Amino acid sequence: MLLSVFFRPMVENVVPGLIFPAIAALLVWRRFRNRRLRLARRFVAKLRKMAEVRLVALDAMRFTVVADRAQAKTTSGPTPSSTR
């Protein structure tokens, strides 16, 4: 942002050179500020696909998940103890 001020040919037209960097800085700030909310929504979307999940509550970035008949997500491959 300071580079646009230093490389301007006229001193009286500094404001137009600051508009684009200011808008870009605000967009970057908005993206970082809303990161937690965006991650929480992505997590809830993944939980919503699970059939046994009944309720997801969020309180200050602490999730509470209520599940009905929690199922273990296991693979059908060989277990490490059975390969010996």
C-alpha positions, -999 to 999 in steps of 0.1 A, spaced: 0 0 0 29 24 7 44 16 -26 14 31 -44 19 63 -24 57 66 -32 55 58 -69 27 83 -77 38 111 -100 16 137 -84 12 143 -47 -23 158 -49 -37 126 -64 -27 102 -36 -63 91 -28 -70 72 -60 -38 52 -56 -49 42 -21 -84 30 -30 -75 -3 -46 -50 -14 -19 -75 -4 8 -103 -25 -8 -79 -55 -12 -68 -52 24 -105 -51 36 -113 -83 15 -83 -101 30 -92 -90 65 -128 -102 60 -116 -136 48 -95 -141 80 -121 -127 103 -148 -152 91 -125 -182 90 -138 -198 122 -174 -195 110 -166 -210 76 -148 -240 92 -177 -246 116 -202 -246 87 -180 -271 68 -178 -294 99 -216 -292 105 -221 -301 68 -200 -332 72 -219 -342 103 -252 -336 87 -245 -364 62 -241 -390 90 -274 -407 97 -269 -412 135 -263 -375 143 -294 -358 158 -281 -325 170 -251 -303 166 -247 -273 190 -220 -246 188 -211 -225 218 -180 -202 214 -163 -227 190 -172 -257 213 -192 -283 195 -217 -306 212 -228 -335 190 -258 -357 200 -258 -390 183 -284 -418 182 -267 -453 181 -232 -441 173 -217 -464 147 -180 -471 143 -167 -463 108 -144 -492 102 -130 -507 70 -134 -543 60 -97 -549 54 -74 -570 76 -66 -558 110 -30 -553 121 -33 -581 147 -46 -607 121 -16 -602 97 9 -619 121 
